Amino acid sequence: MSTPRARTLFFVGLSGYQYPHTRVRCYHFARALAERHAVPTEVLSFRDDLAPEKSERAMYELTDREKMRLVLAGLRRLWPRRDAVFYVQKALFHAAAPFTLSRLGRNSYIYDCDDYDIPLSQFFARGRWNRLFFGSHKWDEITYRLARRALCCVAASHRLVEFFAPPSPCLSGAYRVDVDAFRPPRPRGDGGPVFLERPHLGRHDRRERAVHPAMLCARP
């Protein structure tokens, strides 16, 4: 009797390797799963694979026409992969491709979300395209729909766990340093001073504190 083939975990990100969220949570995560747990993995970066002529910054300044072209290209790339479970990194316009395939009953997906993604989400400027792909034009409702349909959600904070669960099983992701790429220097042994950066409250932290209580109250 033949052993069933393991399903591929197919990471889908908007940015390229040069941006840390895609580098760490798509490329490096895929590599770690493949090397340490023998999980078949692949990565589709909309920037690296579908729009290499664009800069990382330009991927967040696209017109609706450009976004639509990339979503259709993503659908063509993902359509044959009926064996894959998608790992959708961020709720941005690129999520339209795996979300559409899930709505058609072809693939399941896992949704990975940062706190600051929700108020900064970039979908289509035209409401009709958002309603076509996601069923809504409201960024918070689109985010919640992505979470609701997912096999599970990987959230960056406990506040997101509260927002997404129920109905979706939710994990609080703790992202750590890739020790293969970053290694501490050898001890100097001279008793020199060690400097630590002073913690500060960034603009994203302030936004999260303001946004999440309102979202929890407004959630369907």
PAPA-527588 format. One record per residue (C-alpha): residue number from 1; residue in one letter; x, y, z. Coordinates in steps of 0.25 Angstrom, whole numbers. Each point is the difference from the previous one (the first is absolute). Example, Ala and Ser with C-alpha at 12.3 -4.5 7.8 and 13.67 -1.06 7.14 Angstrom:
1,A,49,-18,31
2,S,6,14,-2
END
This chain:
1,M,0,0,0
2,S,6,13,-4
3,T,2,11,10
4,P,-9,13,-2
5,R,8,12,-5
6,A,1,11,10
7,R,-7,13,-4
8,T,8,12,-3
9,L,0,12,8
10,F,0,11,-10
11,F,4,14,6
12,V,-6,12,-7
13,G,5,14,3
14,L,-1,13,-7
15,S,14,6,3
16,G,14,-6,-4
17,Y,11,-6,7
18,Q,6,14,3
19,Y,-12,3,10
20,P,1,-7,13
21,H,-15,-4,2
22,T,1,-9,-13
23,R,15,-4,2
24,V,-3,-5,14
25,R,-14,-5,0
26,C,0,-6,-14
27,Y,14,-3,-5
28,H,7,-3,13
29,F,-13,-7,6
30,A,-1,-9,-13
31,R,15,-3,1
32,A,-1,-4,15
33,L,-12,-9,-2
34,A,6,-7,-12
35,E,14,-2,7
36,R,-5,-4,14
37,H,-13,-6,-2
38,A,1,-5,-15
39,V,-13,8,-3
40,P,-1,3,-15
41,T,0,15,-2
42,E,0,10,-11
43,V,0,15,0
44,L,-7,9,-10
45,S,4,15,2
46,F,-9,9,-9
47,R,12,10,0
48,D,12,-10,-3
49,D,-8,-10,-9
50,L,-11,8,-7
51,A,6,15,0
52,P,15,-1,2
53,E,1,14,-8
54,K,-7,7,12
55,S,7,5,12
56,E,-5,-5,14
57,R,-6,14,2
58,A,-7,0,-13
59,M,-8,-12,4
60,Y,-7,8,10
61,E,-3,11,-11
62,L,-6,-8,-11
63,T,-13,4,-8
64,D,-12,-8,0
65,R,4,-5,-14
66,E,13,-4,5
67,K,-6,-7,12
68,M,-10,-8,-9
69,R,11,-4,-10
70,L,8,-6,12
71,V,-12,-7,6
72,L,-3,-7,-13
73,A,14,-4,-1
74,G,0,-5,14
75,L,-13,-8,-3
76,R,7,-6,-13
77,R,12,-4,9
78,L,-8,-6,11
79,W,-12,-7,-7
80,P,8,-13,-4
81,R,4,-2,15
82,R,-12,-7,4
83,D,9,-8,10
84,A,4,13,7
85,V,-4,6,13
86,F,3,15,-1
87,Y,6,9,10
88,V,-5,14,-2
89,Q,10,10,6
90,K,-7,13,2
91,A,-14,5,-4
92,L,3,8,-12
93,F,-5,0,-14
94,H,8,-12,-4
95,A,-8,-9,10
96,A,-11,1,-11
97,A,6,-12,-7
98,P,1,-10,11
99,F,-13,5,6
100,T,-7,-2,-14
101,L,5,-14,-1
102,S,-5,-3,14
103,R,-14,5,-3
104,L,0,-9,-13
105,G,3,-12,9
106,R,13,-3,-6
107,N,10,3,12
108,S,0,3,15
109,Y,10,11,6
110,I,6,5,12
111,Y,-1,15,3
112,D,12,7,6
113,C,-2,14,5
114,D,7,11,7
115,D,-7,10,9
116,Y,4,12,-8
117,D,-5,-6,-13
118,I,-15,2,3
119,P,0,15,0
120,L,10,1,-11
121,S,-6,-11,-9
122,Q,1,3,-15
123,F,-10,-6,-9
124,F,-6,6,-12
125,A,-4,14,-1
126,R,-13,-3,-7
127,G,-11,-6,9
128,R,-5,-9,-11
129,W,13,-8,-1
130,N,1,-2,15
131,R,-15,-5,0
132,L,3,-9,-12
133,F,12,-7,7
134,F,-3,2,14
135,G,-15,3,1
136,S,2,13,7
137,H,7,13,-2
138,K,3,3,15
139,W,14,-4,4
140,D,-4,-5,14
141,E,-11,-9,-6
142,I,10,-5,-10
143,T,10,-4,10
144,Y,-11,-6,9
145,R,-5,-8,-12
146,L,14,-5,-3
147,A,2,-5,14
148,R,-14,-6,1
149,R,3,-9,-13
150,A,14,-4,4
151,L,4,-14,6
152,C,7,8,11
153,C,6,14,2
154,V,14,3,4
155,A,-1,13,8
156,A,11,10,5
157,S,-7,3,13
158,H,-10,-5,10
159,R,-9,12,-4
160,L,-1,-6,-14
161,V,-3,-14,6
162,E,-12,7,7
163,F,-5,6,-13
164,F,1,-12,-8
165,A,-4,-11,9
166,P,-11,-5,0
167,P,-3,-4,-11
168,S,14,-3,-5
169,P,11,-8,8
170,C,11,10,3
171,L,14,-1,3
172,S,8,11,6
173,G,13,0,-8
174,A,13,3,7
175,Y,11,3,-11
176,R,14,-1,3
177,V,14,2,-6
178,D,5,-9,-11
179,V,13,-5,7
180,D,5,-4,-13
181,A,0,14,-5
182,F,3,8,12
183,R,10,-5,11
184,P,5,8,12
185,P,14,4,0
186,R,10,-7,9
187,P,2,5,14
188,R,10,11,1
189,G,4,-4,14
190,D,5,14,3
191,G,-12,4,9
192,G,-4,11,-10
193,P,-13,7,1
194,V,-13,-6,-6
195,F,-10,10,-6
196,L,-15,-3,0
197,E,-10,7,-9
198,R,-10,8,9
199,P,-14,-6,-3
200,H,-10,10,-7
201,L,-14,0,-4
202,G,-1,1,-15
203,R,-11,5,-9
204,H,-4,-14,-3
205,D,-2,-3,15
206,R,-8,12,2
207,R,-9,-3,-11
208,E,-2,-14,4
209,R,-4,5,14
210,A,-10,9,-6
211,V,-6,-9,-11
212,H,-1,-14,7
213,P,-11,4,11
214,A,-8,6,-11
215,M,1,-12,-9
216,L,-4,-10,11
217,C,-12,8,2
218,A,-4,1,-14
219,R,3,-15,-4
220,P,-12,-7,-6
END
